[in-house]
């Protein structure tokens, strides 16, 4: 049994990467493939009983882990997979405890797990930590989506668009869909709209796709202190946020601020960075910073009321 973890912040394409890998490896698993959305970034993640019940049903076995017991269903699940090499994608895992009961004990199955968290307690054979695209890859992605002719009409606008998208595949996909829906409009029109942080997330919505909706679950999963901290980051320079500055603004000690910022790193909402002088701090993408500003406005409204 092999276990691969694909982790990274919201919008970097974890699910797409896992599905592409599963498609490429499918011929090596003639017994089939299983896909399960663990809903880890949402308010009600699947528990072990629910997940095992769904996986057993996909394997053609009707068992309720809630009725028959988690341990019994886990043993049955493992015994079935011991002799049926299967490719299993466990998407959007909340934590290690959610994943471990779903991992086959023996056999030749391949399990691909995606998570916004690093899942340090999970024993893996390979861990892929995804981040924003390079500029070249981001331009290649938008060019593939809208066509070379459109990008070549205004290369500067294309670069501006992918930068405003934080070089995130999900955001670029939505921006490309906006362009494709209005092919007669110059790309600079969208580029100008995306440069306004107050309307950035409004612009990154089309045909049921919404970057805001993709980011929101990670914020809602935070406790009150975590939400307050994340929202406050909208008032800082997104390129470098120091624990000292956060501590002063929120009225806490620097070590406490640093620990809480590290917790946001684990959630994929900020990343550790160094400034020009080599001083450690934290940074966040353009789109996450815009989302933090919205959260701050919402938090302020609640506080006033």
N, C-alpha and C positions, 0 to 999 in steps of 0.2 A: 504494500500500500504506500502510495506517495501522496504528500500533502503540499500544496502550493498556496501561499497567501499573497493576494494582491491588495495592497493598502494604499491609502492616499486621501487627500482632502476631497470635499464635494466637488463634482464637476470635472475631475481629471480623467474619467473614462474607465473606471475600474470594472464595471459590469461589461462594457464593450470589449475590454481586453480579455476578460475571463471567457466570454462567449466566443471570441475569435480563437482563443487557444483551444477551447473545447471543440470547435468546428474542425480545426486543423488536426486534432488528435482523435477525432471520432472513429476513424477506420481502425484504430488500435483497440477499440472497445466494442466488439460485435454484440456483446450482451446488452448494450444500450447506454443511455445517458439519463441522468436525473437532474432536474433544476428545481431549486427551492429558494424562494424569497423569504429570508429570515426576518425581514422588517426591523432590523436592528436599529436603524436611525429614526424609527417612528415611535409613537407614544406607546404602542402595544406590541413589542417584539414577540415572535413565536416563542413559547416555552418548549421544553424538551418533549413533553407529551404531544403537543400539537405538531411539532416538527416530525417526530418519529411516526405519528399516525399518517401524515401526508406522504412521507417517504415510503412507508410500507404499502400504502394504497397505490403509489406509482409503480411499485414492484409487483402489484397484483395480489396483495395480501390485505384482507380486511381485518384490521385489529385496531382497537382504540387503546392508546397508551393510558388515557385517563381511567379507563375501566379495567384494563388488564395489568396495569402497572408499568412504569417506565423501564424498570430493570428487565422485565420479561420481554417487552417489545424491543429493547435495545439488543438483547441476546438474539432474538429472532432476526432482527435486521442484520446483525453482524454475521450470523450463520448463513443467511442468504447470500450476502456479498462475498463470503469467503470462497465460494465456488462460482461466483458470477462477476468477473472483472467488469466493473462499471465506472463510467466517468460521471462524477457528481460535482455539480456547481452549487455551492452554498453562498447565495448572494446577500450582501448587506448584513453581515454578522455584527451583533452587539458587543460580544466579548468572548473570551476563551470558554467560559462556562457554558455558553449557548452552543458552541461548536463541538466540544469534546464528545458529548453523547452521540453525535451524528457521524463520527469518524469510524470507518470500519477498522476492526482490530487487526485482521490479517487479510491475505489475498492480494490480488494485483490491481485493485481499483486505484483510480486517480481522483483525488478530491481537490477542487479549486475553491478557495474561500476568498470572498471580497469583504473588505471592511474599511470604514473611515478611521478606525483605530489600528494601532500597530500590533495588538494582540501578542504582547511580549511573552505571555505564558504558554502560547501554543507552539508545540514542537513541529517545525516545518522542515521539508526538504529543500524548499526554495521560497524566498520572500522577495516580491517585487514591490518596491515602494515608488508609486507613480507621483509625478509632479506636473507642473505646467509644461506645455510644449516649448520647444525652441522656436525662435522666430521663423526659421526656415520651415519647420514642420507645421507651424500654425498657418503660414502662407500657403503651403502645399495643401493643407486641409480645406481652406476656404476656396482655393483655386479649383480643387476637385469638385467642390459642391456647387459653385456658381459658374464655373467656366473660365478658361484663361483669358478669353477676349474681354470679359467684364473686369477682371482684375487688372489687366494690362492698360485699360482705359485710364485708371487712376491708381497706380501702385501705392502712392502715399496714403490714399484713403484706406486701402486694404490693410496697410501696416497699422494705421491708426485704429481701425476696427478691431483687429486681433489683440492689440495692446489694451484697448478699453475692455476687452473680454478677459483680461488677465491671462491670456494665452491658454485658457481652459477649453478643452474640447467641447464640453456641453454648451458653453456660452457661444463659441464660434459656430457650432451647429445651428443654434437659434438665429444668430446674426445672418448666417448664410441663407437660412430659410426666409428671413425678412427680405433679403436682396432678391432671391429667386421669385418671391411673390410680387415684386415690383421692378421688373427688369428694365423698364423705361426710365426709372429714377436713377440719377447718378449716385454712385456709392458714397460720394462725399456727404450726401444728405444724412445717411445713417451714421457716418463717421462723426459728423458734427453733433448729432443727437446723443451718441454714446459718450461723448466727452463731458457731458453734463452729469456729474455724480448724483444730482438730485432726481434725475429721471432715468438713470442707467438701467435699473432693474425693470422699470416700466417698458423700456424699449426692448429688453431681452425676453419678450413674450410673443409667441405666435402659434396659432393652430393647436392649442392645448399644451404647448411646451412653455415652461416657465422656469427660468433660473432661480427666481425667488422661491418658488415651490420646492426646488431641489435643495436650497440652502436652509430653509426654515426648519426641517426636522432636527438638524444638528443643534440649532439654537434651542429648540423646545426641549431637547433631551438634557440640557444643562440644568443644574439646580439654580436656586434663586441667585446665589452669589456668583455663579458662573455666568448667568445671563446678564447680571449687572456689570460684571467685568467686561464681557464681550461687547456689550452695548457701548460702554465708555470708550472703547478703542476707536469708535468712529470720530472722536475728537482729536485723535493723534495723527501724526504723519505716518502713513501706512508702511513706509520704507524702513523705519526704525522706531520702535517703541521700547523705552527703557522701563525696567521694573521700578526704578526710583520715581520716574514721572507718574506711573500708574499708582504707586503707593501714596504719593502726595495728593493726587486728585481724589482718590477713594478713601483716604484717611486710614491707611493700614501700614504695617511695617514693610520694608523692602523684601525681606525673606518671604513673607506671606504673599505679597504680590507676585514674586518670582515663582513660587510654587503654583499659584493659581494660573499664571500664564503658561507654565509647563503643562498644566492640565488641559489647557486649550490647544497646545501643540498635540497632545495625545488624541484630541478630538478632530484634528485636521483643520482647525479654524485659524491658527497662526503658525508661523514657522520661526525657528531660531535663526538669527542673522547677526552679522558683525557690521558696525558702521565703518566709515572711512578710516577711523583711528584704531580699528580693531576691537572696539568695545562691544561686548555681547548685548543683544537685545532681541526683539521680536518684530516680525514683519507680517504683512497680510496682503493678499492680492487686491487688485482694484475692485473687483466685484464683491469680495467679502467686506472690504472697507465700506463700500456703499451700503451693503446690507446692515453692517454695524450701525451706520448713521440712522437707518430706518428704525432699527431696534432701540436706539437711544431716544429717538423722538417718541416712540410708543411707550418706552419706560417713563419718560418725563410726563407724558399725558396721564399715565396711571398714577404716578406719584402726586400730581396736582389734584387728582380727583379723590 
